[in-house]
């Protein structure tokens, strides 16, 4: 559990930076990757999940003409490597969080091309997933 809490703290920090500077620092993402690299047990599964995540995000980035930032793509790819197949569980929390957040921003700004920091939504999704897994009595590692 402490490992997942450490990642939550890292995501909280990245959320703060994303809100203030609209960037995701490479060093923090690299630190998360190195942290993950030593914890992963089945590299093939985790790498495959990261590859799926990266591919989908690049396609979304191309279709939306840069709608998803490169820092967000890096962070989600590394997070998917860390979580492996559990990343798909987290995405069940992420989709409603993203839709709600972007709907609120759209209703407030009344335009589609607003730059929105995405890491806070990733952080909230991760915390909700972590809380849900803990509440259901799931052993995380």
C-alpha positions as CSV (number, residue, x, y, z in Angstrom):
1,X,0.0,0.0,0.0
2,X,2.9,2.4,0.7
3,X,4.1,2.0,-2.8
4,X,0.7,3.2,-4.2
5,X,0.6,6.0,-1.7
6,X,4.1,7.1,-2.9
7,X,2.8,7.3,-6.5
8,X,-0.2,9.3,-5.3
9,X,2.1,11.8,-3.6
10,X,4.1,12.1,-6.9
11,X,0.9,12.6,-8.8
12,X,-0.2,15.3,-6.3
13,X,3.1,17.1,-6.9
14,X,2.7,16.8,-10.7
15,X,-0.9,18.1,-10.4
16,X,0.3,21.2,-8.6
17,X,3.1,21.8,-11.3
18,X,0.6,21.2,-14.1
19,X,-1.9,23.7,-12.7
20,X,0.8,26.4,-12.1
21,X,3.1,25.9,-15.1
22,X,1.0,23.8,-17.6
23,X,3.8,21.3,-17.9
24,X,4.7,17.8,-16.7
25,X,8.4,17.8,-15.7
26,X,10.4,15.1,-17.5
27,X,12.5,14.4,-14.3
28,X,9.4,13.6,-12.3
29,X,8.1,11.2,-14.9
30,X,11.5,9.6,-15.2
31,X,11.6,9.2,-11.4
32,X,8.2,7.4,-11.6
33,X,9.4,5.2,-14.3
34,X,12.6,4.2,-12.4
35,X,10.5,3.6,-9.3
36,X,8.2,1.4,-11.3
37,X,11.0,-0.5,-13.1
38,X,12.2,-1.9,-9.8
39,X,8.7,-2.9,-8.6
40,X,7.3,-4.6,-11.7
41,X,7.3,-8.4,-11.6
42,X,6.1,-9.3,-15.1
43,X,7.7,-6.9,-17.5
44,X,6.0,-8.3,-20.6
45,X,2.5,-7.6,-19.3
46,X,3.4,-4.1,-18.0
47,X,5.2,-3.2,-21.1
48,X,2.3,-4.3,-23.2
49,X,-0.1,-2.2,-21.2
50,X,2.2,0.8,-21.6
51,X,2.4,0.2,-25.3
52,X,-1.5,0.0,-25.6
53,X,-1.8,3.2,-23.6
54,X,0.8,5.1,-25.6
55,X,-0.7,4.0,-28.9
56,X,-4.2,5.1,-27.9
57,X,-3.0,8.4,-26.6
58,X,-0.9,9.2,-29.7
59,X,-4.0,8.4,-31.9
60,X,-6.1,10.7,-29.7
61,X,-3.4,13.4,-30.0
62,X,-3.4,13.1,-33.8
63,X,-7.2,13.1,-34.1
64,X,-7.6,16.1,-31.8
65,X,-4.6,17.9,-33.2
66,X,-2.7,18.1,-30.0
67,X,-5.7,17.9,-27.6
68,X,-3.7,15.7,-25.3
69,X,-0.3,17.1,-24.3
70,X,2.9,15.2,-24.7
71,X,3.6,15.4,-20.9
72,X,0.2,13.8,-20.2
73,X,1.0,11.1,-22.8
74,X,4.4,10.4,-21.1
75,X,2.8,10.4,-17.6
76,X,-0.1,8.1,-18.5
77,X,2.3,5.7,-20.3
78,X,4.6,5.5,-17.3
79,X,1.6,5.1,-15.0
80,X,0.3,2.3,-17.1
81,X,3.7,0.6,-17.0
82,X,3.6,0.9,-13.2
83,X,0.1,-0.4,-12.8
84,X,0.1,-3.0,-15.6
85,X,-3.4,-4.5,-16.2
86,X,-4.7,-2.6,-13.2
87,X,-4.4,0.6,-15.3
88,X,-7.5,-0.5,-17.2
89,X,-9.4,-0.6,-13.8
90,X,-8.2,3.0,-13.1
91,X,-9.5,4.1,-16.5
92,X,-13.0,3.1,-15.4
93,X,-12.7,5.9,-12.8
94,X,-10.8,8.2,-15.2
95,X,-13.4,8.4,-18.0
96,X,-16.2,9.9,-15.8
97,X,-13.7,12.2,-14.1
98,X,-12.4,13.5,-17.4
99,X,-15.9,13.9,-18.9
100,X,-17.2,15.7,-15.8
101,X,-14.1,18.0,-15.6
102,X,-14.1,18.9,-19.2
103,X,-17.8,19.5,-19.3
104,X,-17.5,21.9,-16.3
105,X,-14.7,23.7,-18.1
106,X,-16.6,23.9,-21.3
107,X,-19.7,25.2,-19.6
108,X,-17.6,27.8,-17.8
109,X,-15.5,28.9,-20.8
110,X,-18.1,28.3,-23.6
111,X,-15.4,27.3,-26.0
112,X,-13.7,24.0,-27.0
113,X,-10.1,25.1,-27.4
114,X,-9.4,25.8,-23.7
115,X,-6.1,24.5,-22.3
116,X,-6.9,22.4,-19.3
117,X,-4.3,20.8,-17.0
118,X,-5.0,17.1,-17.2
119,X,-2.8,15.8,-14.4
120,X,-5.2,16.8,-11.6
121,X,-7.8,14.6,-13.3
122,X,-5.3,11.7,-13.5
123,X,-4.5,12.2,-9.8
124,X,-8.2,12.2,-8.8
125,X,-8.8,9.1,-10.9
126,X,-5.9,7.3,-9.3
127,X,-7.0,8.3,-5.8
128,X,-10.6,7.1,-6.5
129,X,-9.3,3.8,-7.9
130,X,-7.0,3.4,-4.9
131,X,-9.8,4.1,-2.5
132,X,-12.1,1.8,-4.4
133,X,-9.6,-1.1,-4.4
134,X,-8.9,-0.6,-0.7
135,X,-12.6,-0.4,0.1
136,X,-13.2,-3.6,-1.7
137,X,-10.5,-5.3,0.3
138,X,-8.3,-5.8,-2.7
139,X,-4.7,-6.6,-2.0
140,X,-2.8,-4.2,-4.2
141,X,0.5,-6.1,-4.3
